Amino acid sequence: MASNARKLIPSDPEKVMVIRSVTPDIKTFSTPFLRFGRIAIGGRGTAVRLQSGNTAVFSPVALTPTVKEEMRALGPAKYLVALDAEHHIFLEEWHKAYPDAKVVGPETLPGLRDKQGYGKIAQDKWVLLKAKDADAKKLTVDAEFDADFDLEYVHGHGNKEVVVNHRKSGTLIEADLLFNLPATEQMSKSGLSPTGGLLTRLFVWLNNPRGEALSQRRLIWYGIAQDKKSFNPAVARIASWNFDRIIPCHGDVIETGGKKIFEKVMEWHIQAARKST
C-alpha cells in the first residue's frame, strides 16, 4: 500500500467495519471513510458468490481477520475488481492472500498505481477493461465471470467507472457513478456523524438521489461526465439491465427501487443517448 493511502483508512478497521449479508450470496463490508480527511462519505467492499462457488470481490476493503472468516464461508476469491481509479487501495493485500485471483480494473489503473507508489501486481494477473471494447460492446472478463454479471466500463467518467449487475439477485454494484449519501451504515461504528460538519452536509446535499435529485444530476452532467459522447451510451446500457438493488461504495445500499432511482439521476444522459442513435 502506498504510504499516503494509509492516511485515508481507519487505524483499526476491524473495530469499525459493518459486515452484512445482503443476500445468501452477497456480503457487504462497510467502513468509515473521510474524503480529504474531513468529508464523511464512507467506503464499501462487496463480495459475491458466483454459480461456480468462487467469489468476486468488488472494491476490496481492509482484509481483517473477520473479513477472512467471512470469505472462507462465502468461497475463495477468484476475481478482485477495482471498480474505478480510486477504489484499489487494498488490491495488493488481497492479491497476496489470493494469488491465483484475476485482478480486474480500468485500463489506466496499473500505470496510475505505479505513479502513486503501490506495489506491483504481475501483468499476467490483470484483466484490463478497455475503452475501445466498451464502445464496441465487447467487454468481457472470462466465461465464468460473464455468466453471472452484466459489465460496463464508463470511461467517460473522470474516475473510469467499472459497473456490474449481478443478474441472479438484480443487484447493481458501483463505486462513484452514483452516491446515496449520507453514509449512515458506513459511519455507524465510527463515533462520527454521517451528516456532521459543513463540508459533509454540502457533499450530502450534492450527492443524494432523493426527490428530483437535481443537485446530483447537475454535478454529474456538468462536472463528472467528462466525455458525454461515451458516458451517455454507457449509462443508457446500464439502464437497460434488470436490477432493483444498488450497492454503492458511498452511502447506504438502495435495497429496492434502485433502477428507478438510477434512471432519475441519469435521465439527461439516457435521453441524450437515445437522441444520438
C-alpha positions in Angstrom: 0.0 0.0 0.0 1.2 3.5 -0.8 2.2 5.5 2.3 -0.2 8.3 1.6 -3.1 5.9 1.3 -2.7 4.9 5.0 -3.9 8.3 6.0 -7.3 7.5 4.3 -8.2 4.4 6.2 -9.3 3.8 9.9 -6.5 2.9 12.2 -8.3 -0.3 13.3 -10.7 -1.3 10.5 -11.8 -4.4 12.4 -13.5 -2.3 15.1 -15.5 0.0 12.8 -16.5 -2.3 9.9 -20.1 -3.3 9.4 -20.4 -6.7 7.7 -23.8 -7.6 6.4 -25.4 -10.4 4.3 -27.4 -8.7 1.7 -28.5 -12.0 0.2 -27.2 -15.5 0.8 -24.6 -14.9 -2.0 -23.7 -11.2 -1.3 -21.9 -9.7 1.6 -21.0 -6.1 2.1 -18.1 -4.7 4.2 -18.9 -1.1 5.1 -16.3 1.2 6.7 -15.9 4.8 7.7 -14.1 7.0 5.2 -13.4 10.7 5.3 -12.7 12.3 1.9 -9.8 14.7 2.2 -9.8 13.7 5.9 -13.0 15.8 6.5 -16.0 14.7 4.4 -17.9 11.6 5.6 -18.7 9.6 2.6 -17.9 6.0 3.8 -16.5 3.1 1.9 -17.8 -0.3 1.0 -16.5 -3.6 -0.4 -18.8 -6.2 -1.8 -18.3 -9.9 -2.2 -20.5 -12.0 -4.4 -20.5 -15.8 -4.7 -20.8 -17.0 -8.3 -22.6 -20.0 -9.6 -19.2 -21.8 -9.7 -18.8 -21.4 -6.0 -15.9 -18.9 -6.4 -16.3 -15.3 -5.3 -15.8 -11.9 -6.9 -14.8 -9.1 -4.6 -15.5 -5.5 -5.7 -13.6 -2.5 -4.3 -11.8 -4.6 -1.6 -11.5 -3.1 1.8 -9.1 -4.0 4.6 -8.6 -7.7 4.8 -9.2 -8.1 8.6 -9.4 -11.4 10.5 -13.2 -11.2 10.4 -13.3 -10.5 6.7 -11.0 -13.5 6.1 -13.5 -15.7 8.1 -16.4 -14.4 6.1 -14.6 -15.1 2.9 -13.8 -18.7 3.9 -17.6 -19.2 4.4 -18.5 -17.5 1.2 -16.0 -19.0 -1.1 -12.4 -18.4 -2.5 -11.8 -15.1 -4.2 -11.4 -15.7 -7.9 -11.8 -12.1 -9.0 -10.6 -8.9 -7.4 -12.3 -5.9 -9.0 -11.2 -2.3 -8.7 -14.4 -0.5 -9.6 -12.5 2.6 -10.7 -9.3 4.5 -10.5 -9.9 5.3 -6.8 -11.0 2.0 -5.3 -7.8 0.0 -5.5 -6.0 0.7 -2.2 -6.2 -2.9 -0.9 -5.7 -4.8 -4.1 -2.2 -5.8 -3.3 -3.1 -7.1 0.2 -5.9 -9.2 -1.2 -3.8 -10.5 -4.1 -1.2 -11.7 -1.6 -3.9 -13.6 0.2 -5.5 -14.9 -3.1 -2.5 -15.1 -5.5 -4.5 -17.1 -8.1 -7.2 -14.4 -8.4 -7.6 -12.3 -11.5 -7.4 -8.6 -10.9 -9.9 -6.6 -12.9 -9.9 -2.9 -13.4 -9.8 0.0 -15.9 -7.0 0.0 -18.4 -5.4 3.1 -16.8 -5.0 1.5 -13.4 -1.6 -0.2 -13.5 0.1 3.0 -14.6 -1.7 5.0 -12.0 -0.7 2.6 -9.3 2.9 2.8 -10.4 2.9 6.6 -10.2 1.3 6.5 -6.7 3.8 4.1 -5.3 1.7 1.0 -4.9 3.2 -2.5 -5.1 3.2 -4.2 -8.5 0.8 -6.9 -9.4 2.1 -9.3 -12.1 1.0 -8.3 -15.6 -0.5 -11.7 -16.3 -2.9 -11.4 -13.4 -4.6 -8.3 -14.8 -7.8 -8.2 -16.8 -7.9 -4.6 -18.0 -11.1 -3.2 -19.4 -10.5 -1.0 -22.5 -12.4 1.9 -23.8 -12.5 0.6 -27.3 -14.1 -2.7 -26.2 -16.7 -0.8 -24.1 -17.6 1.4 -27.1 -17.9 -1.7 -29.3 -20.0 -3.5 -26.7 -17.4 -6.3 -26.4 -16.4 -6.2 -22.8 -15.6 -9.5 -21.2 -13.6 -10.8 -18.2 -14.0 -14.6 -18.8 -16.8 -17.1 -19.3 -17.1 -17.8 -15.5 -17.5 -14.1 -14.6 -19.6 -13.2 -17.6 -22.1 -16.0 -16.7 -23.1 -14.1 -13.5 -22.6 -10.4 -14.3 -23.5 -7.7 -16.8 -20.5 -5.5 -17.2 -19.9 -1.9 -18.3 -16.8 0.4 -18.4 -17.8 4.0 -18.2 -14.6 5.5 -19.3 -16.2 8.9 -19.9 -16.4 9.3 -16.2 -13.5 11.1 -14.6 -12.7 8.1 -12.4 -13.1 5.5 -15.1 -16.0 3.6 -13.6 -16.5 -0.2 -13.8 -20.1 -1.2 -13.1 -21.6 -4.7 -12.8 -25.0 -6.2 -12.4 -25.4 -9.5 -10.5 -28.1 -10.9 -12.7 -29.3 -13.6 -10.2 -30.2 -11.0 -7.5 -30.8 -8.0 -9.7 -28.0 -6.0 -7.8 -26.1 -3.2 -9.4 -22.6 -2.8 -7.9 -20.8 0.5 -8.5 -18.3 2.9 -7.0 -18.5 6.6 -7.9 -21.1 6.6 -10.6 -24.0 7.3 -8.2 -23.8 8.2 -4.5 -26.5 7.6 -1.9 -25.4 9.8 1.0 -25.5 10.2 3.9 -23.2 7.2 4.7 -25.3 6.1 7.7 -24.3 2.4 7.8 -20.7 3.1 7.0 -20.1 5.6 9.7 -22.3 3.8 12.3 -19.4 2.4 14.3 -17.0 5.3 13.9 -18.4 7.6 16.6 -18.6 10.3 13.8 -21.8 11.7 12.4 -22.6 10.9 8.7 -24.0 14.5 8.4 -21.8 16.5 10.8 -19.8 19.4 9.6 -20.4 22.0 6.9 -18.4 20.2 4.2 -20.1 16.9 4.8 -23.5 18.5 4.8 -22.7 20.2 1.5 -21.4 16.9 0.0 -24.5 15.1 1.2 -26.7 17.7 -0.5 -24.8 17.3 -3.7 -24.7 13.6 -3.7 -28.1 12.2 -2.7 -30.7 10.8 -5.0 -33.8 11.9 -3.1 -36.6 14.0 -4.5 -35.8 15.2 -8.0 -32.0 14.7 -7.3 -31.3 17.9 -9.2 -28.0 18.5 -7.3 -26.6 15.1 -8.2 -27.9 15.3 -11.8 -26.2 18.7 -12.3 -23.0 17.6 -10.7 -22.8 14.5 -13.0 -23.9 16.4 -16.1 -21.7 19.4 -15.7 -18.7 18.0 -13.8 -18.4 14.2 -13.6 -19.2 13.2 -17.1 -16.0 14.4 -18.8 -16.8 12.8 -22.1 -20.5 12.6 -22.7 -20.1 11.0 -26.1 -19.0 7.8 -24.4 -20.6 8.4 -21.0 -24.2 8.7 -22.2 -24.5 5.5 -24.2 -22.7 3.6 -21.4 -25.2 4.8 -18.8 -28.0 4.0 -21.2 -26.8 0.4 -21.5 -26.7 0.1 -17.7 -30.3 1.4 -17.5 -31.3 -1.4 -19.8 -30.2 -4.0 -17.3 -32.6 -5.8 -15.0 -31.8 -4.7 -11.4 -33.7 -3.4 -8.4 -31.0 -3.1 -5.7 -28.0 -0.8 -5.9 -24.9 -1.3 -3.8 -22.8 1.9 -4.0 -19.4 2.4 -2.5 -20.5 5.7 -0.9 -23.7 5.9 1.1 -26.4 3.4 2.1 -27.5 0.4 0.0 -30.6 1.0 -2.0 -32.5 -2.2 -1.3 -35.4 -1.7 -3.7 -36.4 0.8 -6.4 -32.8 1.2 -7.5 -33.5 1.1 -11.2 -36.0 4.0 -11.0 -33.5 6.0 -8.9 -30.7 5.3 -11.4 -32.9 6.3 -14.3 -33.9 9.5 -12.5 -30.3 10.6 -11.7 -29.1 9.7 -15.1 -32.2 10.9 -17.0 -30.4 13.6 -19.0 -27.7 11.2 -20.2 -30.1 8.5 -21.1 -32.2 10.9 -23.1 -29.1 12.3 -24.8 -28.0 8.7 -25.8 -31.4 8.0 -27.3 -31.4 11.2 -29.3 -28.0 10.4 -30.8 -29.0 6.9 -32.1 
